[in-house]
Amino acid sequence: MIQPVHSLLRRFRRDEDGSAMLMEFAIFVPLLFGAFLMAVEMGVYSMRQMYLDRGLDVAVRYIRLNTHQTFTHNDIKEMICNNTGWLENCDDTLRLEMTSVDPRQFASFDQEVDCVDTSLPVKPVRGFTLGKSNEMMMLRACIRFKPVYPTSGLGHAFEKDGTGRAKMVSIAAFVQEP
């Protein structure tokens, strides 16, 4: 039984039919597999971004229509996290910045986004002021997430913190209703 199998394997090793296809296969399959991994990563990233944008929009709508209430950073964060749906560890990795903006002398946020870095000590919340009636406000949300494939393609290209989490940012502007 062993002898026929051994001779069959020896004949297979010597046979050179199909060697041209083997080279094409060895070159193109890793490229196609890498493109597949990047497509999956981009799809999941887009879905997370959509959930963050939706949660931020729902929270902004509620804040805009309820100017008589006082909201804290944690209240708004809880509203956003309750409306996002599928962002893991939203309560721990979401950081908000809110500031009033003069539409005649517009000055945007700091270019450096204030995000949570769980590998570093906790920092206080930066730039969070509540607005008054008829005042234009900007709210920026930054959340950290773990890429699906952190070592390949798009997951490797993300800027990551000390724990390997990438950041995602969403901004909303609104005017407080009177």
MARDOVEX-54202 format. One line per 10 residues: number of its first residue (from 1); their letters; for each residue y, x, z of N, C-alpha, C. Coordinates in Angstrom, 2 decimals. Last residue first. Example, Ala and Ser with C-alpha at 12.3 -4.5 7.8 and 13.67 -1.06 7.14 Angstrom:
2 = SA = -2.25/12.85/7.08/-1.06/13.67/7.14/0.03/12.90/7.87 | -5.69/13.19/7.80/-4.50/12.30/7.80/-3.30/13.20/7.80
// end
This chain:
178 = PEQVFAAISV = 79.09/-34.68/21.01/79.98/-35.04/22.12/79.35/-36.05/23.07 | 76.49/-32.28/20.25/77.10/-33.60/20.04/78.00/-33.92/21.23 | 76.70/-28.94/19.28/76.47/-29.86/20.39/77.18/-31.18/20.09 | 75.29/-27.83/16.33/76.54/-28.18/17.00/76.21/-29.20/18.08 | 73.16/-25.04/15.49/73.43/-26.45/15.71/74.77/-26.62/16.39 | 70.70/-22.92/14.07/72.10/-23.13/14.43/72.34/-24.63/14.54 | 67.88/-20.88/14.66/68.42/-22.21/14.39/69.87/-22.25/14.84 | 65.36/-18.57/13.71/66.74/-18.81/14.13/67.14/-20.23/13.75 | 62.51/-16.67/14.58/63.03/-17.87/13.98/64.42/-18.13/14.56 | 60.19/-13.99/14.21/61.50/-14.46/14.64/61.87/-15.73/13.88
168 = MKARGTGDKE = 57.52/-12.15/15.48/57.91/-13.17/14.53/59.20/-13.80/15.07 | 55.80/-9.01/15.89/56.80/-10.01/16.27/57.10/-10.95/15.11 | 52.49/-7.97/16.99/53.60/-7.98/16.03/54.58/-9.08/16.43 | 50.82/-6.04/19.44/51.30/-7.35/19.00/52.49/-7.18/18.05 | 49.89/-3.76/20.68/49.37/-4.07/19.34/49.79/-5.43/18.84 | 51.12/-3.09/23.01/49.83/-3.76/23.13/49.25/-4.16/21.78 | 53.56/-1.93/22.28/52.55/-1.10/22.94/51.19/-1.74/23.07 | 54.18/-3.62/19.11/54.60/-3.09/20.40/53.45/-2.28/21.00 | 54.53/-3.06/15.52/53.83/-3.55/16.71/54.39/-2.93/17.98 | 55.27/-4.17/12.37/55.78/-3.34/13.45/55.22/-3.91/14.75
158 = FAHGLGSTPY = 52.65/-4.47/9.93/53.55/-5.08/10.91/54.01/-4.04/11.93 | 50.72/-3.13/8.46/52.12/-2.90/8.11/53.10/-3.52/9.11 | 48.28/-4.04/9.32/48.62/-2.65/9.62/50.11/-2.39/9.39 | 48.31/-6.61/8.28/48.24/-6.43/9.73/48.60/-5.02/10.16 | 48.21/-6.06/5.53/49.42/-6.60/6.12/49.44/-6.43/7.63 | 45.73/-3.64/5.60/46.69/-4.37/4.80/47.94/-4.77/5.54 | 44.15/-3.29/8.79/44.10/-3.27/7.33/45.23/-4.09/6.73 | 44.12/-3.55/11.51/43.97/-2.20/10.97/43.96/-2.16/9.45 | 44.30/-6.22/12.37/45.38/-5.28/12.70/45.28/-3.91/12.06 | 43.79/-9.11/11.24/43.18/-7.83/10.87/44.20/-6.72/11.14
148 = VPKFRICARL = 45.48/-10.88/12.66/44.06/-11.19/12.46/43.29/-9.92/12.16 | 47.81/-9.70/15.16/47.39/-9.90/13.77/45.88/-10.14/13.68 | 49.03/-11.42/17.92/48.05/-10.42/17.50/47.67/-10.68/16.05 | 52.54/-11.86/18.54/51.22/-12.36/18.20/50.31/-11.20/17.81 | 55.57/-12.84/20.12/54.63/-11.76/19.79/53.26/-12.38/19.54 | 58.62/-14.36/19.11/57.30/-14.47/19.72/56.44/-13.31/19.26 | 61.88/-15.36/19.51/61.02/-14.26/19.10/59.70/-14.39/19.84 | 64.55/-17.39/18.49/63.27/-17.31/19.21/62.46/-16.16/18.64 | 67.90/-18.13/18.87/66.93/-17.26/18.20/65.70/-17.16/19.09 | 70.48/-20.32/18.26/69.31/-20.08/19.10/68.32/-19.26/18.31
138 = MMMENSKGLT = 73.92/-20.89/18.34/72.79/-20.29/17.61/71.70/-19.97/18.61 | 76.34/-23.52/18.22/75.42/-22.66/18.96/74.39/-22.08/18.01 | 79.58/-24.84/18.33/78.47/-24.37/17.49/77.66/-23.34/18.26 | 80.62/-27.64/20.19/80.59/-26.18/20.07/79.37/-25.78/19.25 | 80.81/-30.31/20.95/81.41/-29.87/19.68/81.48/-28.35/19.54 | 80.40/-29.65/24.42/80.49/-30.62/23.32/81.27/-30.02/22.16 | 79.13/-26.32/25.08/79.83/-27.55/25.45/79.84/-28.47/24.25 | 76.09/-24.35/25.62/77.33/-24.74/24.96/77.92/-26.02/25.53 | 74.75/-21.72/27.61/74.72/-23.11/27.15/76.08/-23.48/26.58 | 73.53/-18.52/26.85/74.62/-19.33/27.38/74.52/-20.73/26.79
128 = FGRVPKVPLS = 71.95/-15.68/26.95/71.56/-17.08/26.98/72.67/-17.87/27.65 | 71.54/-12.67/26.68/72.34/-13.55/25.83/71.90/-14.99/25.81 | 68.30/-11.88/27.81/69.56/-11.37/27.26/70.25/-12.47/26.46 | 66.44/-11.95/30.77/66.79/-12.64/29.54/68.18/-12.20/29.10 | 65.22/-8.75/32.01/65.89/-10.05/32.16/66.24/-10.64/30.79 | 61.92/-7.45/31.38/63.36/-7.33/31.25/63.99/-8.69/31.48 | 59.05/-6.09/32.92/59.76/-7.29/32.52/61.27/-7.02/32.49 | 57.72/-2.97/31.60/58.15/-3.85/32.68/59.01/-5.00/32.17 | 55.49/-3.10/28.68/56.61/-2.55/29.45/56.95/-3.47/30.61 | 53.60/-4.51/27.38/53.18/-3.19/27.85/54.27/-2.52/28.69
118 = TDVCDVEQDF = 54.72/-6.81/26.44/53.89/-6.92/27.64/53.41/-5.57/28.15 | 57.73/-7.45/25.42/56.77/-6.35/25.25/55.94/-6.30/26.51 | 59.49/-9.99/23.84/58.69/-9.62/25.00/57.78/-8.47/24.60 | 62.60/-9.27/22.16/61.23/-9.78/22.22/60.55/-9.31/23.49 | 65.50/-9.49/20.70/65.02/-9.40/22.07/63.66/-10.07/22.15 | 66.21/-7.56/17.84/65.73/-8.82/18.38/65.17/-8.59/19.79 | 69.02/-5.95/16.81/67.76/-5.73/17.52/67.35/-7.03/18.21 | 71.43/-6.93/15.98/70.40/-6.72/14.97/69.04/-6.50/15.62 | 72.85/-9.59/17.90/72.49/-8.18/17.79/71.42/-8.03/16.71 | 74.05/-12.39/15.92/73.34/-11.78/17.03/73.26/-10.28/16.84
108 = SAFQRPDVST = 77.30/-12.44/14.24/75.89/-12.78/14.42/75.33/-12.12/15.68 | 80.31/-13.99/14.23/79.66/-12.72/14.61/78.21/-13.06/14.93 | 82.93/-15.56/12.60/81.48/-15.51/12.83/81.03/-14.09/13.16 | 85.40/-17.06/13.10/85.23/-15.62/13.26/83.76/-15.36/13.58 | 84.97/-19.74/12.68/86.08/-19.11/11.97/86.03/-17.59/12.06 | 82.91/-20.58/14.34/82.69/-20.61/12.89/83.81/-19.93/12.08 | 81.82/-18.89/17.06/83.06/-19.40/16.50/82.91/-19.39/14.97 | 79.00/-19.71/18.93/79.51/-19.01/17.75/80.80/-19.68/17.32 | 77.07/-19.10/21.89/78.02/-19.91/21.12/78.62/-19.05/20.02 | 73.55/-18.36/22.05/74.96/-18.00/22.25/75.84/-18.93/21.43
98 = MELRLTDDCN = 70.36/-17.51/23.15/71.25/-18.58/22.69/72.68/-18.20/23.02 | 67.13/-16.34/22.77/68.53/-15.93/22.89/69.37/-17.08/22.37 | 63.83/-16.21/24.17/64.92/-16.91/23.50/66.25/-16.23/23.75 | 60.45/-15.34/23.72/61.74/-14.99/24.34/62.83/-15.62/23.51 | 56.99/-15.66/24.30/58.18/-16.20/23.64/59.43/-15.81/24.43 | 54.70/-14.91/25.67/55.21/-14.01/24.63/56.45/-14.51/23.91 | 53.85/-16.81/27.53/54.00/-15.42/27.95/54.73/-14.55/26.94 | 53.72/-19.23/26.17/54.51/-19.15/27.41/54.78/-17.71/27.82 | 51.92/-18.64/24.09/53.33/-18.91/23.79/54.19/-18.75/25.04 | 49.24/-17.86/23.69/50.05/-17.26/24.76/51.54/-17.47/24.53
88 = ELWGTNNCIM = 49.14/-18.75/20.24/48.45/-18.34/21.46/49.39/-17.61/22.41 | 50.21/-21.52/18.66/50.63/-20.15/18.94/50.03/-19.74/20.27 | 49.89/-24.20/17.76/48.82/-23.21/17.61/49.29/-21.77/17.78 | 52.05/-26.06/18.84/50.69/-26.40/18.48/49.71/-25.24/18.55 | 54.80/-26.36/19.35/54.32/-25.42/18.34/52.89/-25.69/17.94 | 55.68/-27.99/21.40/55.74/-28.52/20.03/55.24/-27.55/18.97 | 55.49/-26.56/23.72/54.79/-27.84/23.66/54.74/-28.40/22.24 | 57.20/-24.40/23.15/55.76/-24.16/23.24/54.96/-25.46/23.18 | 59.70/-25.72/23.25/59.24/-25.08/22.01/57.73/-24.90/22.04 | 59.77/-26.57/25.93/59.87/-27.54/24.84/59.33/-26.95/23.53
78 = EKIDNHTFTQ = 59.63/-24.09/27.24/58.54/-25.05/27.41/58.56/-26.10/26.31 | 62.10/-23.03/26.46/60.86/-22.33/26.10/59.66/-23.28/26.21 | 63.80/-24.80/27.72/63.77/-24.75/26.25/62.50/-24.08/25.76 | 63.15/-24.17/30.40/63.04/-25.54/29.89/62.92/-25.55/28.37 | 63.72/-21.41/30.59/62.33/-21.86/30.72/62.14/-23.29/30.23 | 66.52/-21.42/30.32/65.69/-20.68/29.37/64.26/-21.21/29.41 | 67.64/-24.78/31.07/67.45/-23.36/31.38/66.61/-22.73/30.28 | 70.11/-27.26/30.48/68.81/-26.68/30.16/68.78/-25.22/30.58 | 71.62/-30.13/31.59/71.66/-28.67/31.66/70.26/-28.14/31.44 | 72.83/-32.95/29.69/71.82/-32.28/30.50/72.04/-30.77/30.49
68 = HTNLRIYRVA = 74.64/-33.83/27.88/74.94/-34.08/29.28/73.93/-33.42/30.22 | 73.61/-33.42/25.37/74.57/-32.43/25.87/74.91/-32.65/27.34 | 71.33/-34.20/23.67/71.42/-34.39/25.12/72.35/-33.36/25.73 | 71.21/-33.49/21.02/71.49/-34.88/21.32/71.65/-35.15/22.81 | 70.59/-30.78/21.12/71.81/-31.22/20.44/72.19/-32.64/20.83 | 68.08/-30.73/22.33/69.25/-30.13/23.01/70.54/-30.68/22.42 | 66.52/-31.95/20.33/66.61/-32.55/21.66/67.84/-32.01/22.42 | 66.85/-30.15/18.21/67.24/-31.56/18.04/67.43/-32.23/19.40 | 65.71/-27.88/19.34/67.14/-27.88/19.01/67.63/-29.31/18.84 | 63.01/-28.69/19.51/63.76/-28.37/20.73/65.26/-28.41/20.48
58 = VDLGRDLYMQ = 62.43/-28.98/16.78/62.29/-30.12/17.69/63.08/-29.89/18.97 | 62.87/-26.33/15.87/63.66/-27.45/15.35/63.60/-28.67/16.26 | 60.90/-24.89/17.28/62.31/-24.59/17.50/63.19/-25.74/17.01 | 58.58/-26.01/16.19/58.84/-26.10/17.62/60.30/-25.86/17.94 | 58.92/-25.23/13.48/58.86/-26.64/13.87/59.18/-26.82/15.34 | 58.85/-22.43/13.66/60.04/-23.11/13.12/60.07/-24.58/13.53 | 56.22/-22.09/14.65/57.37/-21.64/15.43/58.65/-22.33/14.96 | 54.73/-23.15/12.49/54.64/-23.75/13.82/55.82/-23.34/14.70 | 55.47/-21.36/10.45/55.76/-22.78/10.30/55.72/-23.48/11.66 | 54.40/-18.99/11.47/55.85/-19.10/11.27/56.25/-20.56/11.15
48 = RMSYVGMEVA = 51.65/-19.59/11.39/52.30/-19.33/12.68/53.81/-19.49/12.56 | 51.36/-19.80/8.60/51.08/-20.95/9.44/51.73/-20.79/10.82 | 51.96/-17.20/7.83/52.80/-18.30/7.35/52.60/-19.55/8.20 | 49.82/-15.83/9.06/51.20/-15.53/9.43/52.13/-16.68/9.03 | 47.66/-16.91/7.64/47.76/-17.15/9.08/49.17/-16.89/9.57 | 48.31/-15.91/5.07/48.16/-17.34/5.30/48.29/-17.69/6.78 | 48.26/-13.15/5.49/49.51/-13.79/5.09/49.44/-15.30/5.31 | 45.51/-12.77/6.12/46.55/-12.42/7.09/47.87/-13.12/6.76 | 44.36/-13.58/3.68/44.05/-14.30/4.91/45.13/-14.04/5.96 | 45.44/-11.63/1.99/45.72/-13.05/1.74/45.44/-13.89/2.98
38 = MLFAGFLLPV = 44.37/-9.29/3.03/45.82/-9.48/3.09/46.19/-10.94/2.84 | 41.66/-9.72/2.44/42.09/-9.60/3.84/43.59/-9.82/3.98 | 41.80/-9.74/-0.39/41.34/-10.92/0.33/41.79/-10.87/1.79 | 42.59/-7.12/-0.86/43.48/-8.21/-1.26/43.09/-9.51/-0.56 | 40.27/-5.83/0.06/41.56/-5.60/0.73/42.56/-6.70/0.38 | 38.45/-6.74/-1.86/38.24/-7.09/-0.45/39.53/-6.90/0.35 | 39.51/-5.55/-4.15/39.44/-7.00/-4.05/39.26/-7.45/-2.61 | 39.18/-2.84/-3.43/40.49/-3.37/-3.74/40.52/-4.89/-3.62 | 36.37/-2.64/-3.10/37.27/-2.43/-1.95/38.69/-2.95/-2.20 | 35.65/-3.31/-5.86/35.28/-4.17/-4.72/36.12/-3.88/-3.49
28 = FIAFEMLMAS = 36.49/-1.23/-7.64/37.19/-2.52/-7.57/36.83/-3.39/-6.38 | 34.85/1.08/-7.25/36.32/1.17/-7.27/36.97/-0.18/-7.00 | 32.21/0.27/-7.30/32.67/1.09/-6.16/34.20/1.19/-6.11 | 32.14/-1.03/-9.80/31.90/-1.78/-8.56/32.46/-1.01/-7.36 | 32.49/1.13/-11.50/33.48/0.06/-11.47/33.36/-0.76/-10.19 | 30.11/2.54/-10.87/31.42/3.15/-10.66/32.52/2.09/-10.60 | 28.13/0.73/-11.64/28.21/1.14/-10.25/29.57/1.76/-9.94 | 28.32/0.57/-14.37/28.73/-0.59/-13.58/28.90/-0.21/-12.11 | 27.18/3.01/-15.04/28.59/2.76/-15.37/29.12/1.58/-14.57 | 24.53/2.73/-14.30/25.37/3.63/-13.50/26.85/3.44/-13.83
18 = GDEDRRFRRL = 22.67/1.22/-15.68/23.65/0.52/-14.86/24.55/1.43/-14.05 | 20.01/3.54/-15.52/20.55/2.34/-16.15/21.52/1.66/-15.18 | 18.72/5.67/-14.45/20.16/5.77/-14.57/20.77/4.57/-15.28 | 16.07/6.29/-12.21/16.59/5.43/-13.28/18.12/5.47/-13.28 | 15.32/7.62/-9.94/15.51/8.40/-11.17/16.17/7.59/-12.28 | 15.04/5.57/-8.06/16.00/6.64/-7.82/16.30/7.43/-9.09 | 12.90/4.09/-9.13/14.22/3.47/-9.00/15.32/4.53/-8.83 | 10.79/5.91/-8.83/11.19/5.51/-10.17/12.60/4.88/-10.16 | 10.68/5.96/-6.03/10.96/7.19/-6.76/11.43/6.87/-8.18 | 9.98/3.30/-5.48/11.27/3.81/-5.01/11.66/5.09/-5.74
8 = LSHVPQIM = 7.41/3.29/-6.65/8.42/2.37/-7.13/9.82/2.84/-6.71 | 6.07/5.14/-5.05/6.28/5.45/-6.47/7.34/4.54/-7.08 | 6.12/3.73/-2.61/6.74/5.05/-2.71/7.01/5.42/-4.17 | 4.61/1.50/-3.23/6.00/1.32/-2.83/6.76/2.64/-2.99 | 2.10/2.70/-3.76/2.82/1.97/-4.82/4.30/1.76/-4.48 | 1.59/3.98/-1.14/1.72/4.75/-2.38/2.42/3.97/-3.49 | 1.27/1.93/0.75/2.43/2.79/0.84/2.67/3.54/-0.47 | -1.19/0.82/0.00/0.00/0.00/0.00/1.26/0.86/0.00
// end
